[in-house]
Amino acid sequence: MSTRIDGAAAEDRALAYLLRQGLQFVARNYRTPHRGGGEIDLIMRERDGTLVFVEVRQRTHRAFGGAAGSIGWEKQRRIVFAARHYLLRLKQPPPCRFDVVSMENGALQWMRAAFDAG
């Protein structure tokens, strides 16, 4: 249970930070309906209309690559899968990108365009 609470607190912090940077909130914890799909922690929108799919990662230490390094190809694949599922709901999908907000030892880092859909 504490992992879930810590994850929600990290998402709250990331959301507040992104809002202060001028992004607009769209959705939180978007999940595909089928088992084996993916989840997107935050969906935000830039002022120019770009849809931003955000993965939030928190680690207490940098072992094994730290927070950002913990997003391997399989996790990226699941996030992209969920993003494509989300975009199917829209009449005209806007430009989009995949960002990561990582937190280690209290420091927050926002990595724009951290990975591609391809």
C-alpha positions as CSV (number, residue, x, y, z in Angstrom):
1,M,0.0,0.0,0.0
2,S,2.8,2.4,0.8
3,T,4.2,2.1,-2.8
4,R,0.8,3.1,-4.2
5,I,0.6,6.1,-1.8
6,D,4.2,7.1,-2.7
7,G,3.4,6.8,-6.4
8,A,0.3,9.0,-6.0
9,A,2.3,11.6,-4.1
10,A,4.9,11.6,-6.9
11,E,2.2,12.0,-9.5
12,D,0.7,14.9,-7.5
13,R,4.1,16.6,-7.3
14,A,4.7,16.1,-11.1
15,L,1.3,17.4,-11.9
16,A,1.7,20.5,-9.8
17,Y,5.1,21.1,-11.4
18,L,3.8,20.7,-15.0
19,L,0.9,23.0,-14.3
20,R,3.3,25.7,-13.1
21,Q,5.2,25.2,-16.3
22,G,2.0,26.2,-18.2
23,L,0.7,22.8,-19.3
24,Q,-3.0,22.0,-19.0
25,F,-4.3,18.9,-17.2
26,V,-6.2,16.4,-19.5
27,A,-6.3,13.1,-17.6
28,R,-4.6,11.0,-14.9
29,N,-3.9,7.2,-14.8
30,Y,-5.4,6.5,-18.2
31,R,-5.5,2.7,-18.6
32,T,-6.4,0.5,-21.6
33,P,-9.4,-1.7,-20.9
34,H,-7.6,-5.0,-21.6
35,R,-5.2,-6.9,-19.5
36,G,-1.6,-6.6,-20.8
37,G,-2.2,-3.1,-22.0
38,G,-0.7,0.0,-20.6
39,E,-1.2,3.0,-18.3
40,I,-0.3,6.6,-18.7
41,D,0.3,8.5,-15.4
42,L,-0.5,11.9,-16.7
43,I,-1.9,13.3,-20.0
44,M,-1.2,17.1,-20.4
45,R,-1.5,19.6,-23.2
46,E,1.0,22.2,-24.2
47,R,-0.1,25.8,-25.1
48,D,0.5,24.9,-28.8
49,G,-2.0,22.0,-28.6
50,T,0.6,19.2,-28.3
51,L,-0.7,16.3,-26.2
52,V,2.0,15.2,-23.7
53,F,1.9,11.6,-22.3
54,V,3.9,11.7,-19.1
55,E,5.5,8.8,-17.2
56,V,6.3,9.7,-13.6
57,R,9.1,7.7,-11.8
58,Q,10.4,8.1,-8.3
59,R,13.4,6.4,-6.8
60,T,15.2,6.9,-3.5
61,H,18.6,6.1,-5.1
62,R,20.4,6.0,-8.5
63,A,21.1,2.2,-8.4
64,F,20.3,0.4,-11.7
65,G,20.0,3.6,-13.7
66,G,17.8,5.6,-11.3
67,A,14.3,6.7,-12.0
68,A,14.6,7.6,-15.7
69,G,16.7,4.5,-16.3
70,S,13.9,2.3,-15.0
71,I,11.8,3.0,-18.1
72,G,12.9,0.1,-20.3
73,W,11.7,-0.7,-23.8
74,E,8.8,-2.9,-22.5
75,K,7.5,-0.1,-20.3
76,Q,7.8,2.3,-23.2
77,R,5.9,-0.1,-25.4
78,R,3.1,-0.3,-23.0
79,I,2.9,3.5,-22.6
80,V,2.9,3.9,-26.4
81,F,0.1,1.3,-26.7
82,A,-2.0,3.2,-24.1
83,A,-1.3,6.5,-25.9
84,R,-2.5,5.0,-29.3
85,H,-5.6,3.7,-27.6
86,Y,-6.3,7.1,-26.1
87,L,-5.7,8.8,-29.5
88,L,-8.3,6.5,-31.1
89,R,-11.0,8.4,-29.2
90,L,-10.1,11.7,-30.8
91,K,-11.5,12.9,-34.1
92,Q,-8.3,14.5,-35.1
93,P,-5.2,13.5,-33.1
94,P,-2.9,16.4,-32.3
95,P,0.8,16.3,-32.3
96,C,2.0,14.4,-29.3
97,R,5.2,13.4,-27.4
98,F,6.3,11.2,-24.5
99,D,7.9,12.9,-21.5
100,V,9.3,11.6,-18.3
101,V,9.2,13.3,-14.9
102,S,11.8,11.6,-12.6
103,M,12.4,12.2,-9.0
104,E,15.4,11.1,-7.0
105,N,16.4,12.2,-3.5
106,G,13.9,15.0,-3.7
107,A,15.1,16.4,-7.0
108,L,12.6,16.6,-9.9
109,Q,13.7,16.4,-13.5
110,W,11.4,16.9,-16.5
111,M,12.6,15.2,-19.7
112,R,10.7,16.4,-22.7
113,A,10.5,14.0,-25.6
114,A,12.2,11.3,-23.5
115,F,11.4,8.5,-26.0
116,D,9.6,8.0,-29.3
117,A,6.5,5.9,-30.3
118,G,8.5,4.1,-33.0
